[in-house]
Amino acid sequence: MNKIFVLLLVFIILMGVQNMSEARVIIGWDKVFPKSDKVVMKKVSFHNRFGIKLVGNLYIPKGIKKGEKLSAIAVSGPFGAVKEQASGLYAQTLAEKGFITLAFDPSYTGESSGKPRHVASSDINTEDFSAAVDFLSNQENVNSQSIGILGICGFGGFALNASAVDTRIKATVTITMYDMTRVSAYGYNDVLDQKARYNMKKELNEQRTKDFALGKYAKANGLPQKLSGQEPQFVKEYWEYYKTPRGYHKRSINSNGNWNLTSSLSLINQPILSYAGEINTPVLLIHGENAHSRYFSEDAYKKLNGDNKELLIIPNANHVDLYDNLEKIPFEKIERFYKENLK
């Protein structure tokens, strides 16, 4: 065993790991939240209908009996995040409450496949949720008739779109939901008019020509490495999550990279909430009172029909508070919602 330990230590040094605490992060728990002793986590993979391999972490409550069937929840988001960040926190916490949960990296992101990297698509990212339902439906300990989804930030919008088309989804929760197609097409608070929209499309399509000639994709602006103090408040809030130990992860686009600049072209002309009114299953939209994005959930709620839809505004919470602030995330409410509607 001593020889094995020495070989491992040499390997770590050769790979540039400077201390054993870093080694534990690399070869062990790599999440930005503490590991729970109440659940078992294992890495899994599956493919969506576009042939893209999705990688996720499956969280299973400890003590589950052989043959026992539990309700399950697929979780993804925020937009530009990976499963080791907020979605993993939600998945692990809900697994502690008795659900089998799956936090997954969407297509082109994190450990999931797809090239070019760091691309978004309203079609493919909606399909990612349905692919997660495919996977969960075929797990031994999952009740295939009792599966819900939870989308955070931009994946809240994709979650609603998935629920509008996939009748296997029995309950949906969105957290600080963004409609990425709306904000891509019209900007924040819908400030872009038709002329501005045309100019934006013209610029992006010209960039496509340049990208082809250069054989590589230009990158959009990301979060700054340092704050100047002049940024909008919501940018400061994102920075405080993605660029500090609070939420930084090396595979996260928002922490350590940039979106493909022309990625927004796939979002501009494909509004994802067109059929939200056809969702027949329960929906819970949760948003922070002080979030710059609050209007997305309020407007989405107006599109929903039926008496099994709810908009919950969390007092004194901003957009990013609901990523990881356990004092503000209403986990008890979310637990009740799923237990009442996943039966």
N, C-alpha and C positions, 0 to 999 in steps of 0.2 A: 504493500500500500504506500510506503514511503516513496518508492520509485515513481509510482503513478502520480503522487502529489507533486514531486519535483518536476516531472514532465509537464504537468498541468501548469505549474508556476512559470516554467520557461516559456510555454506557449503564450501565456498571458502577457509576459514581458515582451515577447517578440511581436505581439499584436498591438503593442503600444499602450497597454493598460497600465496606468501609473500607480494604482494602488488597489488593494483587495476590495475596498468598498465599491469601486467602479466595476471590478470583476463580478461582484454579486449582482449588480444591475444587469450586466450583459448576459450572464449565464442563468440568472434566476428571474426574479420578479422585475418586470420592466414597465410597470404601470406608474402613473403619477399619483395614485391613491394607495392607501395601505391595503395589504392583503387581508382578506377575511378568513377566519378559521372555521366559519360556518358553512362554507361551500367548497366544492371541488371545481377547479378550472382546468380545461384542456383546450389546446389549440386544434382547430378543425378547418377544413377547406371544402368548397363545393363550387359548382359552376353555375353561372346564370345562362339564360337562353341566347346570349350573344357569344357564348364560349369563353367568357372571362372567368378566371379562377378567383374566387373570393376567399379571403382568409378571415377567420373569426375566432373568438374565444367563447367557448361554451361554459356557462356557469351552472352547476348542478347542486342543489341543496344536499348537504351531508345527511346520511341516514335514509336515503330513498330506498324503498324496498324493491326487490326484483318483481317486475310485472306491474308496478305502480305507475299510473299515468297522471302526469301533472300538466297543468296549463303552461304555455310557453309564450315568450315575448322576444321578438327580434328588435334590436336597438342599433341605431346608427346616427352619426352626426357628432358634433356640429359640422358645418360646411368647411372643409379644409382641415378637419381633425382626424385622428385615428382612434382605433378601438382601445388604446392604452390611456386615453384621456376621458372625457366626460361620459361617452357612451359606455365605457367599461365600468365606471363608477355606478351608473344607473343599473347596468346589468347585474353587477355583483350585489348591489343593495336589494334589488328585487328578487334575486335568487335567495338571499337571506330570509326573505319573506315567503318563500315556498314555491316560487316559479322556476322553471328551467328557462334560462335566458341566453341569448346569443348577441354579443356585441361584435360587429363585423366592419372591416374596412371596405368602403365602396370601391367600385371599379376605378382603376387608374390611380389608386391612392394607397399609401401605406404598404402593407405586405400583399395586397391583392394585385393581380396582374393587369395587363392592358397597356398598350402603347399608342401614342406618346403618353408620358406620365403627366399627372396633374391636369387632367381634362375633366370637365363636367358635362353631363347630358341629362336633360329632363327625362328622356326615354329610358336610357340605360340605368340611371340612378333610381328611377321608379322600379324598374325590373329587378334591381338589386334586392329590394324588399321582398318581392315575390319569390326570388330565388332563395332567400333566407327562410321563407315559409315552406318552400319545397323541402329544404333540408330538415327543418324542425318537424315537419309532418311525418317524416320517415325515421324519427328517432324512437328507440324502443320505449322510453319512459315518457313520451309526449303524447298527450291527447290531441290527435290531429284535428279534432273539431273544436279546439279551445286554444286558438293561437291569436295573439295580439301583436301590435307593433308600437314602437315608440321612436319618434324622430325628433332630433334636437336641431335648432337653428334651421339652416337650409334643408336639412333632411326632415324637418317637420312638414315642409311643403311637399316634398317627395312622398312622405308617408301618407298625406291626405290623398295625393294622386293615386298611390297604390291602393288605398282603401276604396277609392271610387271604381276601380277596375277589378280588384281581386276579392271575390266574395268569400274566400276562405278566411280573410282577416275579420275577426269577430269584435275587436275593440281597438281603438287608436288613441294614443296620447301624443300631443305635440308640446314641445318645450321651447319657449321663446322662438316661435315659428317665423321663418323667413319664406317669402315667396320669391325664390331666386329668379324666376322668369320675369316677374314684374319689376324687381329692382334692377335687373340687367337691362331691361327694355326702356325703363322710364326714369331710372335713378331713384335716390331716396326721396320719398314724399312726392313721387311722380312729377318731377320738375322738368323732364325732357319733353319738348313738343315734337311734332312730326319732323320738322326741319332738323332739329338736333339729333333725332333718331336716325335720319338719313345720313347725316354727316358721320355719326358714329359707325354705322354700317359700312359706309364708304371707306373710312379709315381702317377698319378691321379687315375688310376684304383686300385692300391694298397690302396689308401686312401679310395676308396669306400668300400673295405673289412673292413677296420678299422671303418669306419662310421657305417656300419651295426652292427658290434660287440658291439660298444659303444652305439648304439641307438640314435646317434645325429650326426649332420653334422659339420665337421671342417670348420673353417672360413678362407677365404683368407686374405691376408694383406690388410689393408685399409690405408687411409691417416693418417699420424702421428698426434698425439695430438699437438705436437709442432715441429716447423722446426729447424733443426740443422744448416741450411745454406748450407749443402753439397748436397741437393737434386737437381735432374735435374730441369731446369727452368719450364718445363710444370707441374711438381708436385707442385712447388711453386704457379703456377697460379691456379691450382685446389684448393689448400689449401686456397688461398686468397678468393676464392668464397665460398667453402663449409664449411670452418671452422671459418669464421668470420661472424659478423652480416650482411655483404653484401648478403650472400646467405644461411646461415645456416638454416636448418629446421630439427626438431627432427625426422621426419619420413624418411628423406633422407638417403639412404644407405651410400652415400659418406660423409654426414655430421656426421653421428652418428651410424655407424655400419660397417658390412663387408659382402661382397658377400660370398655365399656358395663356398667353395674351388673347388669342383668338377663341379661347374656350367659350366665351360669352355668346358667340354667334349661334351656338346650338340652343341657347336659352331664350334669345330675343323674340323669336317668332313662335314659341310653343308654350302658351300660358297653361300652367299645370292645374289650376283650380277651376277650369271650365266646367267640370262635371262633379264638383264637390257636393252639389245639391243632391246628387244621386246616391250618396253614402247612406245606406240603411242601418248600419251598425253604430253603436255608441261611440262618441268622440268627446275627448276632454282636451281643450286647448288651455295651456298654462303660460302666462306671460308676466313679466315684471312690470310693476306700476311705472317705474321710471325708465323703462327700456326705450331706446330710440326706435326700436322695431315693433313696438306695441301695436301699431296700426295694422300690421300684417295679420295678427291673430284676430283683432276686432273685425276686420273686413272679411276674413275667412269665415268667422262665426256667422256673419250675416248671410253667407251663401249656403250654410247648412240647413237642412230641413228636419223636422221631427222634434219630439220632445226628449230625445235621448242625447242631446248635444249640450255641452257646457263650456263656458269661458270663465276661467278662474284667474283673476288678477292678484298677484302677490304684492302686498304693500311694501313700499320702500325697497323694492328689488330692481336692479338694472338687468340688462340683457345677460351679462356674463355671470351674475350672481347665481343664476339657475343652472350653470354648468357644474358647480361643485360646492356651493355654500350650503352645508347641511342644515344650517339654521333657517334657511329660506326655502329650500326645495321641499315641497309638501309630499314627502314619501308616503305618509299615512293615507293621504287622500288618493294618491296614485294606486296604492295597494288596494284600498276599498273599491276603487273604480274597476280594477281588473278582476278582483274576486267576485264582484257583483255581475260582471258581464262576460267573464270567461268561465263557463260552467259546462 
